[in-house]
Amino acid sequence: MFQHRIQDLIRNRSSVRAYEKQMLSIEDVNKIDGLLSKFNKGPMGSSVRLQLTVSKTGDTEALKGLGTYGMIRNPAGFVIGAVQPTDAGMIDFGYQMESIILTLMDMGIGTCWLGGSFKQSRFAECIGVQHDEHVPAVISLGYPTDKRHMMDRFVRFAAGSKKRKSWDDIFFQKDFKTTLSPKALDSYSQVLEMMRLAPSASNRQPWRIVHDPDKNMYHLFLLRSRAYDPKNVGMADLQMADMGIAMSHFSLTAVALNRKGDWVVEDPKLEDLLSGTEYVITWKASH
Ligand SMILES: Cc1cc2nc3c(=O)[nH]c(=O)nc-3n(C[C@H](O)[C@H](O)[C@H](O)COP(=O)(O)O)c2cc1C
């Protein structure tokens, strides 16, 4: 599916907020249009409706009306996604949009998730949002001005430079009291490492994993930040989308390493939950 190794795509990706003043090539537009239709169903079964909007005139000003509050310079286009705003819908939205981001990275196209700094109503209008749908976030895209982002140059600029929580902060063994060492795992240490490097809204990294070695299961939990609690702010549940993003890094890496498994709902009902965490989903590894 990818030209480059998924681990290299993940390690080298970072948000690109400034693009060349250049339209996407016809070949790239056709390729992206073709691939969007493959990402319309997530692992939880919800439909994610996707649309590519590009500047056709070479004049990226034309896209300015969509509104990104000056955060994004010269976008060549956007991928807009609409979904039903349920937990499953938000997970599938995050999962599929992140899979698209990694595929675009594979093509040498830079991207940035926009969940806060975009005018939702304009994008919703653009995709013709239905009454039961939301546009929780969009992806800006284009050829990066900073050539270090191009995969064909393959500079390992991002390796090691990502600001991410350490293993001890987010990965646990059996319960939330015991931390999980990569040494305790086989190739799943790489799978977890690739999940650790995933992007998230405001880089909050709300995911936690409790590994059950006896059942060969990885239980995913969400530790919400108050700033992103959808009950407080009345916005889309972006941290549930973050869970979908983490799941995409997890299963794309597992597949690449030929480790088979499924996403299942099997709450371990742990007695001592880390305060504020909620159970989301489990990866059940097949032997
Ligand atoms: C759901 C989501 C929403 C985001 N919204 C914005 C946004 O509105 N504006 C922005 O500049 N970056 C946004 N980001 C990008 C994050 O800030 C960025 O991914 C994170 O800081 C990690 O940095 P990296 O992507 O360079 O690895 C968003 C990311 C995610 C996953």
The ligand as a MOL file (V3000), in Angstrom:
LIG
                    3D

  0  0  0     0  0            999 V3000
M  V30 BEGIN CTAB
M  V30 COUNTS 31 33 0 0 0
M  V30 BEGIN ATOM
M  V30 1 C -7.4090 16.3540 15.8040 0
M  V30 2 C -6.2920 17.3690 15.5840 0
M  V30 3 C -6.5890 18.7160 15.4570 0
M  V30 4 C -5.5580 19.6550 15.2360 0
M  V30 5 N -5.8870 20.9700 15.0560 0
M  V30 6 C -4.9140 21.8670 14.7470 0
M  V30 7 C -5.2530 23.2230 14.4570 0
M  V30 8 O -6.4060 23.6230 14.5180 0
M  V30 9 N -4.2530 24.0770 14.1220 0
M  V30 10 C -2.9480 23.6570 14.0360 0
M  V30 11 O -2.0890 24.4700 13.7030 0
M  V30 12 N -2.5840 22.3720 14.3070 0
M  V30 13 C -3.5340 21.4580 14.6350 0
M  V30 14 N -3.2000 20.1440 14.8850 0
M  V30 15 C -1.8020 19.7020 14.7650 0
M  V30 16 C -1.1920 19.3630 16.1180 0
M  V30 17 O -0.9390 20.5370 16.8530 0
M  V30 18 C 0.1130 18.5420 15.9060 0
M  V30 19 O -0.2240 17.3560 15.2310 0
M  V30 20 C 0.8140 18.1920 17.1980 0
M  V30 21 O 1.2640 19.3530 17.8490 0
M  V30 22 C 2.0350 17.2840 16.9450 0
M  V30 23 O 2.9420 17.8660 16.0570 0
M  V30 24 P 3.3530 17.1570 14.6860 0
M  V30 25 O 2.0930 16.9460 13.8860 0
M  V30 26 O 4.2810 18.1140 14.0040 0
M  V30 27 O 4.0080 15.8310 15.0100 0
M  V30 28 C -4.2060 19.2140 15.1450 0
M  V30 29 C -3.9240 17.8460 15.2930 0
M  V30 30 C -4.9340 16.9240 15.4940 0
M  V30 31 C -4.5940 15.4680 15.5930 0
M  V30 END ATOM
M  V30 BEGIN BOND
M  V30 1 1 1 2
M  V30 2 1 2 3
M  V30 3 2 2 30
M  V30 4 2 3 4
M  V30 5 1 4 5
M  V30 6 1 4 28
M  V30 7 2 5 6
M  V30 8 1 6 7
M  V30 9 1 6 13
M  V30 10 2 7 8
M  V30 11 1 7 9
M  V30 12 1 9 10
M  V30 13 2 10 11
M  V30 14 1 10 12
M  V30 15 2 12 13
M  V30 16 1 13 14
M  V30 17 1 14 15
M  V30 18 1 14 28
M  V30 19 1 15 16
M  V30 20 1 16 17
M  V30 21 1 16 18
M  V30 22 1 18 19
M  V30 23 1 18 20
M  V30 24 1 20 21
M  V30 25 1 20 22
M  V30 26 1 22 23
M  V30 27 1 23 24
M  V30 28 2 24 25
M  V30 29 1 24 26
M  V30 30 1 24 27
M  V30 31 2 28 29
M  V30 32 1 29 30
M  V30 33 1 30 31
M  V30 END BOND
M  V30 END CTAB
M  END
